[in-house]
Amino acid sequence: MQHPERIRNVATSSHVHHGKCISGKTLIFLESGPITAKELFEIARKEGILQKKGQEEVYKLKKPLSVLTYKNGTISRGLLTHVWKIENSDELIEVETKDGRRVRVTPEHKFLILKNGKIEEKEARFLEKGELLVLPSYLPLVPSNLKELKSLFLEKLSEDYSFLIYLQEELKKKIHKKIVDYGREKIWKEIGSKVDLLSFYHGVWKGRYRISDLVKIARKFGIELSRIYDESAYISYRKSIKRYGSRTSVKIKLPKTEKEFIDFFYLLGLLFCDGSVNATFDNNNSMLLGKVIQISRKVLGINPTLKKYGSRCPRIHLNGGLTLKVLLNRIFDYPLKSKAKNLKIPAILFKVPLNLLSSFIRGYFDTDGSVHQTAYVSSASREALEGLQLLLLRFGCRSYIREKIVELKGRKFKEFILNVSGREDLEKFLNFVGFNVDYKQKKLEEIYSKASFSKIFDFKLSFINVAENNIVFFPVANVRKVAAEKFVYDFTVESTHNFLANGFFIHNTTLTDNLMAGAGMLAEEMAGKVMYTWFDPEERKRQLTVYGANVSMVHEYEGQDYLINLLDTPGHVDFGGDVTKAMRAADGTIVLVDAVEGIMPQTETVFRQALREYVKPVLFINKTDRLIKELKLTPEQMMERFERIIKDVNVLIEKYCPPEFKGKWYVSVKDGSVAIGSAFKRWAISIPFLQKSGVTLKEVIQLTLEGKEDELAKKAPLHQVVLDMIIRHLPSPVEAQKYRIPKIW
């Protein structure tokens, strides 16, 4: 560059704070299906690499997971790389939408909202009833094929050592020979079988194995689990591992063909509604009773019995014993006790092929479902209906949940109802699900023929093709505080920095993005949607700013162009050596301090290192909008808060800056080396800017309180204030090298 005096090499000194977290019960939607936040953390703990231990426990996944995310107006996929578990004592915020979706998050967690025709982010604590959230109207999950599903069934059953499997003759002989050739005792020891050697080999000879043992043997010899499944004769359940003293439960077959799986999942849907924990089925419909008996015999190979008790509802005993009951529990989370209280939709249903899912939902609606103006199903379990609501999104079929009070024998109970309404969603329900019960199917076809477009879901928005992008804008129904949970969880997702949780998109942003937006490097509407400085491969792996990325911006100041190289410096003490590397490339630093929390330990650590490396500071007091909206401070109280922060920063400067600069590097409101504002809302002010622009602090407070922060960002743009401050107060390399080179090189 011809004018090196117009260059500024600037780093950030800040704290990376993971306060944006979710409840451990929240469903995180991986591309392969959902898993709770707590379960995902436990997987990371077992299989990941520990990055940090303490109040924040962080694991890096050895192999990133594909997760559903929001990107450029549509549902996309991102890579989930890190998992966080964080101690928590604060209340959570529960957000509920008008269609009945719910999620619990920490107050700082951000949601995507639609405002003035733009997608923006808003913290949970500031959400208001009626605001439109960006939600998925379709879940593009990748289903398992039948072969994968069979393997998954065996893996699930292998988690309970009591399950036995009996092989057909050909595979029985093949595995027997492999075990004899390899060494009976050797393989017995290697798989860690819990039965004694004699019992183990007797089982091998008969083609009978504990499923847990056989899964390990199959992997040892390279035999696909799907083949084990296909060439099984039947399975049973035996609690004891001793040869004598306990009975083996009923032998049942597993579904093998696609038709058998479709029938089995239909039976499963029937049991989820009108089944009991004892694997009985109660219903008055003769067609459904016949289906249960037929499927039980043909698919499972068991002999159910039908009992009638006068005027009472007929009951079928499936007669599958413990084998069937525990199979349903292990694979499908079917309750072993208190069904109404414990029933929920199992995660495996988000992985199965769509024709099997259709069959399950059809069975569910054939029992507890009805048709009257809408297609609906009722349940005492809201959790079960919330799961069903998400399952329907696999077909792009939207539904909504309502609560009502019912009275039975003088007692009042809560009942929950899931409704499918509107022409578009009724059409999808009709095409993908429907009813096997004739009169319900005819009624469904009738209401569909008369249906108009949904009053609940169909917003006419000309500026975005929501149907094509599988996005729906849906109003907030309630925002309420709920009890704290001891631990909360967060997840690092590359590139998009958001993930799908309980049917919601949840998001993050940074200061660097918004500075670059103002400088023209990013479109303003994309600021906060990409972390532009995160280019280093190691950084992308760790999802932290490790080395500090060099981003160049041109900014005009007093009629001349300046080149600003901005380094987004590490805020994690884990990377102390890399902080030093980053600071040696910088001549100045922006110290970012939270207006509410003050100087955080990590900020102090990075700032201290900057001063030791002869890096001159300026100060930006961030999240000033929280003082106005959340704490509702008066202008006088705000000034007291700013003065305290400035004093704390100057104490650190006095303590750690080079001796020759003591008293010279202090930051001050008066000289403009301090700016205040909101990086997220893209506004900032300083004394020089106020004097130049005529904007007043009173005006800033008023616009913030009125929610007109877009207008404020135009009157007091973040990039102009902060970049002006950098140019005015931080040295060029020409100036800085005079005193830095002799000291640090």
C-alpha positions in Angstrom: 0.0 0.0 0.0 1.3 3.5 -0.9 0.2 5.0 2.4 1.1 2.5 5.2 0.2 5.2 7.8 -3.4 4.5 6.7 -3.3 0.9 7.8 -4.7 -0.4 11.1 -4.1 -4.0 12.3 -6.6 -4.6 15.0 -7.5 -7.6 17.3 -10.5 -8.1 19.6 -10.2 -8.8 23.3 -13.4 -10.4 24.5 -15.1 -13.2 26.3 -16.7 -16.1 24.5 -19.8 -16.8 26.6 -22.0 -19.9 26.1 -25.0 -18.6 28.1 -27.2 -19.5 25.1 -28.4 -23.0 26.1 -31.3 -25.4 26.0 -33.0 -27.9 28.3 -31.5 -31.4 28.4 -34.9 -32.8 27.3 -34.9 -30.8 24.0 -34.9 -32.9 20.8 -32.0 -32.0 18.5 -32.7 -32.9 14.9 -29.8 -34.7 13.4 -30.2 -35.5 9.7 -30.7 -39.1 10.8 -33.4 -38.3 13.4 -33.8 -36.6 16.8 -31.9 -37.2 20.0 -32.3 -35.3 23.3 -29.6 -32.7 24.2 -28.6 -34.8 27.2 -28.3 -38.0 25.2 -26.2 -36.3 22.6 -23.9 -34.9 25.3 -23.5 -38.4 26.8 -22.5 -39.8 23.4 -19.9 -37.0 23.0 -18.6 -37.7 26.5 -18.0 -41.4 25.6 -16.7 -40.9 22.1 -15.5 -37.3 21.9 -12.3 -35.4 22.9 -12.5 -33.4 26.1 -11.8 -29.8 25.4 -12.7 -28.2 28.7 -13.7 -29.3 32.2 -15.3 -27.3 35.0 -18.5 -25.2 35.0 -18.5 -25.7 31.2 -17.8 -29.2 30.1 -17.0 -29.3 26.4 -16.3 -32.2 24.0 -15.2 -32.1 20.4 -16.8 -34.9 18.3 -14.3 -37.0 16.4 -16.7 -37.2 13.5 -19.0 -34.2 13.1 -22.8 -35.0 12.9 -25.1 -33.7 10.2 -27.8 -31.6 11.8 -30.8 -29.8 10.3 -30.3 -26.0 10.2 -31.6 -22.8 8.6 -29.6 -21.2 5.8 -30.5 -18.6 3.2 -34.2 -18.9 3.7 -34.5 -22.7 3.6 -33.9 -25.8 5.6 -30.3 -27.0 5.1 -27.7 -29.2 6.8 -24.8 -28.2 9.0 -22.0 -30.0 10.8 -22.3 -30.2 14.6 -18.8 -30.3 15.9 -18.8 -29.6 19.7 -21.2 -30.3 22.6 -21.4 -28.2 25.7 -22.8 -29.0 29.2 -23.0 -26.0 31.4 -23.9 -25.6 35.1 -27.0 -23.4 35.5 -28.9 -21.8 38.4 -31.1 -19.4 36.4 -34.7 -19.8 35.4 -35.4 -21.0 31.9 -37.8 -19.4 29.3 -40.4 -21.6 27.8 -41.5 -20.4 24.3 -44.8 -21.8 22.9 -46.2 -21.1 19.5 -49.8 -20.9 18.4 -49.6 -24.4 16.9 -48.5 -25.9 20.3 -44.7 -26.3 19.8 -42.7 -25.7 22.9 -39.0 -25.4 23.8 -37.2 -24.4 27.0 -34.0 -22.3 26.7 -31.9 -19.9 28.7 -33.1 -16.2 28.5 -30.2 -15.3 26.1 -30.9 -17.9 23.5 -31.8 -16.4 20.2 -34.7 -17.3 17.9 -35.2 -16.4 14.2 -38.2 -14.0 13.8 -39.8 -12.3 10.9 -39.9 -8.5 11.3 -40.7 -5.9 8.7 -40.1 -8.4 5.9 -36.7 -9.5 7.2 -35.4 -12.5 9.1 -33.8 -11.3 12.4 -32.7 -12.8 15.6 -34.2 -12.1 19.0 -33.4 -13.4 22.5 -36.0 -15.5 24.2 -36.5 -13.1 27.1 -37.4 -10.3 24.7 -39.9 -12.3 22.6 -43.4 -11.0 22.7 -46.8 -12.7 22.1 -47.8 -12.4 18.4 -44.3 -12.1 17.0 -43.7 -14.4 14.0 -41.1 -17.1 14.5 -39.4 -18.9 11.6 -40.3 -22.6 11.8 -39.9 -25.6 9.6 -43.0 -26.9 7.9 -41.2 -30.0 6.7 -38.5 -32.2 8.2 -36.1 -33.5 5.5 -34.7 -36.4 7.5 -32.8 -39.2 5.8 -34.7 -42.4 6.6 -33.0 -45.8 7.2 -33.7 -48.4 4.6 -35.1 -51.8 5.6 -31.7 -53.4 5.8 -30.5 -50.7 8.2 -33.7 -50.9 10.2 -33.2 -54.6 10.8 -29.7 -54.0 12.0 -31.0 -51.2 14.3 -33.6 -53.6 15.8 -30.9 -56.1 16.7 -28.7 -53.4 18.2 -31.5 -52.2 20.3 -32.4 -55.7 21.5 -28.7 -56.5 22.2 -28.8 -53.8 24.9 -30.8 -56.2 27.1 -28.8 -59.4 27.7 -32.0 -61.4 28.4 -33.0 -61.6 24.7 -32.3 -64.9 22.9 -32.3 -65.5 19.2 -32.7 -68.8 17.3 -31.0 -69.1 13.9 -32.2 -70.9 10.8 -30.3 -74.0 9.8 -27.9 -72.7 7.2 -26.6 -69.7 9.2 -26.6 -71.8 12.3 -24.1 -74.2 10.7 -22.0 -71.4 9.2 -21.4 -69.6 12.5 -20.9 -72.9 14.3 -18.1 -73.8 12.0 -16.5 -70.3 12.3 -16.5 -70.5 16.1 -15.0 -74.0 16.1 -12.3 -73.0 13.7 -11.5 -69.8 15.6 -11.7 -71.5 19.0 -14.7 -71.8 21.2 -13.1 -70.6 24.4 -11.2 -67.8 22.6 -14.3 -66.2 21.1 -16.2 -66.7 24.3 -13.6 -64.7 26.2 -13.2 -62.0 23.5 -16.9 -61.2 23.4 -17.1 -61.2 27.2 -20.1 -63.6 27.3 -21.9 -63.7 30.7 -23.0 -67.3 30.3 -20.6 -70.1 31.3 -18.5 -71.7 28.6 -20.5 -74.9 28.5 -23.8 -73.1 28.2 -22.3 -70.8 25.5 -21.2 -73.7 23.4 -24.3 -75.7 23.9 -26.2 -72.6 22.5 -23.8 -72.4 19.5 -24.5 -76.1 18.7 -28.2 -75.5 18.8 -28.1 -72.1 17.0 -29.4 -70.3 20.1 -27.5 -67.2 21.3 -27.9 -64.2 23.5 -28.5 -61.4 21.0 -25.9 -59.3 22.8 -23.3 -62.1 22.2 -24.3 -62.8 18.6 -24.0 -59.1 17.6 -20.4 -59.1 18.8 -19.7 -62.5 17.1 -21.2 -61.2 13.8 -19.0 -58.1 13.9 -16.0 -60.3 14.7 -16.6 -62.5 11.7 -17.8 -59.7 9.3 -21.4 -61.0 9.2 -24.0 -58.3 8.5 -26.5 -57.8 11.3 -29.3 -57.6 8.7 -28.4 -61.2 7.6 -28.6 -62.4 11.2 -32.0 -60.7 11.4 -33.3 -62.3 8.1 -32.1 -65.8 9.0 -33.5 -65.8 12.5 -36.3 -68.2 13.2 -37.6 -66.4 16.3 -36.6 -64.6 19.5 -37.5 -65.1 23.1 -36.7 -63.5 26.5 -35.1 -65.2 29.5 -34.1 -63.1 32.5 -31.7 -65.6 34.1 -28.3 -66.5 32.5 -28.3 -69.9 34.3 -29.2 -73.1 32.4 -31.8 -74.0 34.9 -34.2 -72.2 37.3 -36.0 -69.7 35.1 -38.4 -70.0 32.3 -38.0 -68.7 28.7 -40.8 -66.5 27.6 -42.9 -66.8 24.5 -41.0 -67.3 21.2 -42.0 -64.7 18.6 -41.0 -64.0 15.0 -39.6 -60.8 13.7 -41.1 -59.0 10.6 -39.0 -59.8 7.6 -40.6 -58.5 4.4 -41.7 -55.0 3.6 -45.3 -56.0 3.8 -44.7 -57.6 7.2 -43.0 -54.4 8.5 -46.0 -52.3 7.2 -48.4 -54.5 9.1 -46.2 -54.6 12.2 -46.0 -50.8 12.3 -49.8 -50.6 11.9 -50.2 -52.9 14.9 -47.7 -50.7 16.8 -49.9 -47.6 16.1 -53.0 -49.4 17.4 -51.2 -50.5 20.6 -49.9 -46.9 21.2 -53.5 -45.8 21.5 -55.6 -48.7 22.7 -53.0 -51.1 24.0 -52.0 -51.6 27.6 -48.7 -52.2 29.3 -49.6 -55.9 29.4 -49.8 -56.0 25.6 -53.6 -56.3 25.4 -55.8 -54.3 23.0 -59.3 -52.9 23.9 -61.6 -51.7 21.1 -65.2 -52.0 19.9 -64.4 -51.9 16.2 -64.6 -55.5 14.7 -62.3 -54.6 11.8 -59.5 -53.4 14.1 -59.9 -56.4 16.4 -59.6 -58.6 13.3 -56.4 -56.7 12.2 -54.7 -57.2 15.6 -55.4 -61.0 15.5 -54.3 -61.3 11.9 -51.1 -59.4 12.2 -50.2 -61.1 15.5 -50.5 -64.5 13.9 -49.0 -63.9 10.5 -46.2 -61.5 11.4 -45.2 -62.3 15.0 -46.3 -66.0 15.0 -48.2 -65.7 18.3 -51.8 -66.8 19.0 -53.9 -64.0 20.5 -57.2 -64.6 22.2 -60.3 -62.4 22.1 -62.4 -62.0 25.2 -65.8 -60.4 25.5 -67.3 -59.2 28.8 -71.0 -58.6 28.2 -71.5 -54.9 27.5 -67.9 -54.0 28.2 -65.3 -53.3 25.5 -63.8 -56.5 23.9 -60.2 -57.2 24.8 -57.5 -59.1 22.9 -54.7 -60.7 24.8 -51.8 -60.8 22.3 -50.1 -63.6 24.3 -46.6 -62.5 23.4 -45.4 -62.7 27.0 -42.4 -60.8 28.3 -40.7 -61.2 24.9 -43.2 -58.9 23.2 -43.6 -56.4 26.1 -39.9 -55.9 26.5 -39.3 -55.8 22.7 -41.8 -53.0 22.4 -40.1 -51.2 25.3 -36.5 -51.6 24.1 -37.1 -50.6 20.5 -40.1 -48.2 20.7 -40.0 -46.9 24.4 -43.4 -48.5 24.9 -44.1 -48.1 28.7 -43.9 -51.1 31.0 -46.0 -49.3 33.5 -48.3 -46.2 33.8 -48.9 -46.0 30.0 -50.9 -42.8 30.0 -48.2 -41.0 32.1 -45.1 -42.4 30.3 -46.2 -42.7 26.7 -44.1 -40.8 24.2 -43.2 -41.0 20.5 -39.9 -43.0 20.1 -37.0 -41.5 18.3 -36.7 -44.5 16.0 -40.0 -43.4 14.2 -38.1 -40.4 12.8 -35.7 -42.8 11.1 -38.0 -45.4 9.6 -39.1 -45.3 5.9 -42.1 -43.1 5.2 -44.4 -46.1 4.2 -43.8 -47.6 7.7 -44.4 -44.3 9.4 -47.6 -43.8 7.4 -48.8 -47.2 8.7 -48.0 -46.3 12.3 -49.8 -43.0 12.2 -52.8 -44.6 10.4 -53.0 -47.1 13.2 -52.8 -44.3 15.8 -55.6 -42.4 14.1 -57.8 -45.5 13.4 -58.1 -46.0 17.2 -58.1 -42.6 18.9 -58.6 -40.4 15.9 -61.9 -38.8 14.6 -63.1 -36.5 11.9 -65.3 -33.5 12.4 -64.3 -30.3 10.5 -60.7 -31.4 11.2 -58.9 -34.7 11.4 -58.0 -34.9 15.0 -56.7 -37.3 17.7 -56.9 -36.8 21.5 -54.6 -38.0 24.3 -53.9 -37.5 28.0 -50.2 -37.2 27.0 -49.2 -33.8 25.5 -45.7 -35.1 25.0 -47.0 -37.9 22.8 -49.0 -35.5 20.6 -46.0 -33.1 20.4 -44.0 -36.1 19.0 -46.8 -37.0 16.6 -46.9 -33.3 15.5 -43.2 -33.5 14.5 -43.7 -36.9 12.9 -46.4 -35.4 10.6 -43.8 -32.8 9.5 -41.9 -35.7 7.8 -44.7 -35.5 5.2 -44.9 -31.7 5.3 -48.3 -32.0 7.1 -48.8 -29.3 9.6 -50.9 -29.7 12.7 -51.7 -27.8 15.9 -52.3 -28.8 19.5 -55.1 -27.6 21.8 -55.8 -28.2 25.4 -59.3 -28.7 27.0 -60.7 -29.7 30.3 -62.9 -32.8 30.4 -65.0 -34.1 33.2 -65.3 -37.8 34.0 -67.2 -39.2 37.0 -67.2 -35.8 38.7 -63.4 -35.3 38.2 -61.8 -32.9 35.8 -58.8 -33.8 33.6 -56.7 -32.1 31.0 -57.0 -33.6 27.5 -54.9 -32.6 24.5 -56.1 -32.6 20.9 -54.0 -32.6 17.8 -55.8 -31.2 14.7 -55.0 -31.3 11.0 -57.0 -28.7 9.1 -56.9 -26.6 6.0 -57.0 -27.9 2.4 -53.2 -28.2 1.9 -52.6 -30.2 5.1 -55.7 -32.3 4.9 -54.6 -33.2 1.3 -51.2 -34.4 2.6 -52.8 -36.3 5.5 -55.3 -37.9 3.0 -52.5 -38.9 0.6 -49.9 -40.0 3.0 -51.8 -41.3 6.0 -55.6 -41.6 5.8 -57.7 -44.2 7.7 -58.4 -47.9 7.4 -61.7 -47.4 9.2 -64.1 -46.8 6.3 -66.5 -44.3 7.9 -63.6 -42.2 9.1 -61.9 -42.3 5.6 -65.2 -41.2 3.9 -65.6 -38.3 6.4 -62.0 -37.2 5.8 -62.6 -37.2 2.0 -65.7 -35.2 2.6 -64.2 -32.4 4.7 -61.2 -32.2 2.4 -63.5 -31.6 -0.6 -65.1 -28.7 1.3 -61.9 -27.3 2.9 -60.4 -23.9 2.3 -56.9 -22.8 3.0 -55.8 -22.9 6.6 -56.5 -19.9 8.7 -53.8 -21.1 11.1 -50.8 -21.5 8.8 -51.3 -19.8 5.5 -49.7 -16.4 5.6 -49.6 -14.6 2.2 -46.0 -13.4 2.0 -45.0 -12.3 -1.5 -41.3 -11.7 -0.7 -40.4 -15.3 0.1 -41.7 -18.6 -1.3 -42.4 -20.2 2.1 -44.0 -23.3 0.6 -41.0 -24.0 -1.7 -38.5 -23.4 1.1 -40.5 -25.5 3.7 -40.6 -22.6 6.1 -43.6 -21.3 8.0 -43.9 -18.1 10.0 -45.9 -18.7 13.1 -46.9 -16.5 16.0 -45.7 -16.8 19.6 -48.5 -17.8 21.9 -46.8 -17.7 25.2 -43.4 -16.8 26.7 -43.1 -17.8 30.4 -40.4 -18.3 33.0 -40.0 -21.9 34.3 -37.9 -23.5 36.9 -34.1 -23.8 36.5 -32.4 -27.0 35.4 -29.1 -27.9 37.0 -27.4 -28.4 33.6 -28.2 -26.9 30.2 -26.7 -27.7 26.9 -25.4 -26.0 23.7 -24.1 -27.2 20.4 -21.6 -25.8 17.9 -22.7 -25.9 14.3 -20.3 -24.9 11.5 -21.2 -22.1 9.1 -24.8 -21.5 9.9 -24.4 -21.4 13.8 -28.0 -22.6 14.3 -29.8 -25.9 14.8 -33.3 -27.3 14.8 -34.6 -28.1 18.3 -38.1 -29.2 19.1 -39.2 -27.8 15.8 -37.6 -24.4 16.4 -34.5 -22.7 14.8 -32.1 -21.2 17.3 -29.2 -18.9 16.4 -26.1 -16.9 17.3 -24.2 -13.9 16.0 -20.9 -11.8 16.4 -19.6 -8.2 16.4 -17.2 -8.9 13.5 -20.0 -9.8 11.1 -21.8 -6.5 11.8 -18.6 -4.4 11.4 -18.0 -6.1 8.0 -21.6 -5.5 7.0 -21.2 -1.8 7.6 -18.0 -1.8 5.6 -19.7 -3.4 2.7 -18.0 -6.8 2.9 -21.3 -8.5 3.7 -24.9 -7.6 2.8 -26.5 -6.1 5.9 -29.2 -8.7 6.0 -26.5 -11.4 6.2 -24.7 -9.8 9.1 -24.7 -12.2 12.0 -25.6 -15.1 9.8 -22.0 -16.0 8.9 -18.8 -15.8 11.0 -16.7 -14.5 8.2 -13.4 -14.6 10.1 -13.7 -18.3 10.9 -11.7 -19.5 8.0 -8.9 -21.6 9.6 -9.5 -25.4 9.4 -8.5 -25.9 13.0 -10.9 -23.1 13.9 -13.7 -24.8 12.0 -13.0 -28.0 13.8 -13.0 -26.4 17.3 -15.7 -23.8 16.5 -13.7 -21.3 18.4 -11.6 -18.4 17.1 -8.2 -20.0 17.6 -5.5 -18.2 15.6 -7.4 -15.0 14.8 -8.5 -14.5 11.2 -7.3 -11.5 9.1 -10.3 -9.7 7.5 -9.5 -6.6 5.5 -12.0 -3.6 5.2 -11.7 -0.2 3.6 -13.3 2.6 5.6 -13.4 6.3 4.7 -12.4 8.7 7.4 -12.2 12.5 6.9 -12.0 12.1 3.1 -9.3 9.4 3.0 -9.6 5.6 2.7 -8.1 3.5 5.4 -7.3 -0.3 5.3 -8.4 -2.0 8.5 -7.2 -5.6 9.1 -9.5 -7.0 11.7 -8.5 -10.1 13.7 -11.2 -12.0 15.6 -9.0 -13.1 18.5 -9.5 -16.1 20.8 -11.6 -15.5 23.8 -10.8 -18.9 25.4 -8.0 -19.2 27.8 -7.4 -22.7 26.5 -5.6 -21.1 23.5 -3.2 -18.9 25.3 -0.3 -19.5 22.9 -2.5 -18.7 20.0 -3.6 -15.4 21.6 0.0 -14.4 21.7 0.4 -15.2 18.0 -2.7 -13.2 17.1 -1.6 -10.2 19.2 1.8 -10.1 17.6 0.0 -9.5 14.3 -2.0 -6.6 15.7 -1.0 -3.1 16.7 -4.3 -2.2 18.5 -7.2 -4.0 20.1 -10.9 -3.4 20.7 -11.7 -4.5 24.2 -15.3 -5.7 24.2 -17.0 -5.6 27.6 -20.6 -6.6 28.4 -22.5 -3.6 29.8 -24.4 -5.8 32.3 -21.7 -8.4 33.2 -18.7 -6.2 33.2 -15.2 -7.5 32.5 -15.2 -11.3 32.3 -12.2 -13.4 33.3 -11.4 -14.5 29.7 -11.6 -10.9 28.5 -9.1 -9.9 31.1 -6.8 -12.8 30.2 -6.8 -11.8 26.5 -6.5 -8.1 27.2 -3.6 -8.7 29.6 -1.7 -10.6 26.9 -2.5 -7.8 24.4 -1.0 -5.1 26.7 2.1 -7.3 27.3 2.6 -7.5 23.5 2.5 -3.6 23.3 -1.0 -3.6 21.7 -2.8 -0.3 22.3 -6.5 -0.5 23.4 -9.8 1.2 22.7 -13.0 0.2 24.5 -16.4 -0.9 23.2 -19.1 -1.4 25.8 -21.5 -3.9 24.3 -25.2 -4.9 25.0 -26.1 -1.4 26.1 -29.6 -2.1 25.0 -29.9 -4.5 27.9 -29.4 -1.7 30.4 -32.3 0.2 28.7 -34.8 -2.6 28.1 -34.0 -5.2 30.7 -32.6 -3.4 33.7 -34.5 -0.2 32.8 -31.7 2.1 34.1 -32.0 5.9 34.0 -29.4 7.8 32.0 -27.7 8.7 35.2 -27.5 5.1 36.3 -26.2 4.1 32.9 -23.4 6.7 33.1 -22.4 5.3 36.5 -22.2 1.8 35.0 -20.1 3.0 32.1 -17.8 4.9 34.4 -17.3 1.8 36.6 -16.4 -0.3 33.5 -14.0 2.3 32.2 -12.3 2.6 35.5 -11.9 -1.2 35.7 -10.4 -1.3 32.2 -8.0 1.6 33.1 -6.9 -0.3 36.2 -5.8 -3.2 34.0 -4.1 -0.8 31.6 -2.2 0.8 34.5 -1.2 -2.6 35.8 -0.2 -4.4 32.6 0.7 -1.9 29.9 4.4 -1.1 29.1 6.0 1.4 31.6 6.6 4.0 28.9 2.8 4.1 28.1 1.4 4.3 31.6 -0.9 7.3 31.7 -1.0 7.5 27.9 -3.1 4.5 27.0 -6.0 5.1 29.3 -9.4 5.0 27.5 -11.8 7.9 27.9 -15.3 8.9 26.9 -14.2 12.4 26.4 -11.5 11.8 23.8 -13.7 9.2 21.9 -11.6 6.1 22.7 -14.7 4.6 24.3 -17.9 3.7 22.4 -21.1 2.2 23.6 -23.8 0.3 21.8 -25.1 -3.0 20.7 -23.2 -5.2 18.2 -26.2 -7.4 17.7 -28.5 -4.5 16.9 -25.8 -2.8 14.9 -25.7 0.6 16.5 -23.1 2.5 18.5 -22.4 6.0 19.8 -19.3 8.0 21.1 -18.8 11.6 22.1 -17.2 12.6 18.7 -20.1 10.9 16.9 -22.7 12.6 19.0 -21.1 16.0 18.5 -20.9 15.4 14.8 -24.3 13.8 14.1 -26.5 15.6 16.6 -27.9 12.3 17.8 -28.6 12.4 21.6 -28.5 9.8 24.3 -32.1 10.5 25.0 -33.0 9.7 21.4 -31.0 6.4 21.6 -32.9 5.4 24.8 -36.3 6.3 23.2 -35.7 4.4 20.0 -34.5 1.4 21.9 -37.6 1.4 24.2 -39.9 1.7 21.2 -38.2 -1.2 19.5 -37.0 1.0 16.6 -33.4 -0.3 16.7 -33.3 -0.6 12.9 -33.9 3.1 12.7 -31.3 3.7 15.4 -28.8 1.5 13.4 -29.2 3.9 10.5 -28.8 7.0 12.6 -25.8 5.7 14.6 -24.3 2.8 12.5 -22.0 0.5 14.4 -19.4 0.3 11.7 -19.0 4.1 11.4 -18.5 4.7 15.1 -16.2 1.8 15.9 -14.1 2.1 12.7 -13.7 5.9 13.2 -12.6 5.2 16.8 -10.0 2.6 15.5 -8.6 5.0 13.0 -8.5 8.0 15.4 -6.9 6.2 18.3 -5.0 3.1 17.3 -1.6 3.3 15.6 -0.6 2.4 12.1 2.1 -0.3 11.7 4.5 2.5 10.8 4.1 4.1 14.2 3.7 0.9 16.2 6.7 -0.9 14.8 9.0 1.8 16.2 8.3 0.7 19.8 7.1 -2.9 19.2 9.9 -4.5 17.2 12.6 -3.9 19.8 10.4 -5.4 22.5 8.6 -8.4 21.0 10.9 -9.5 18.2 
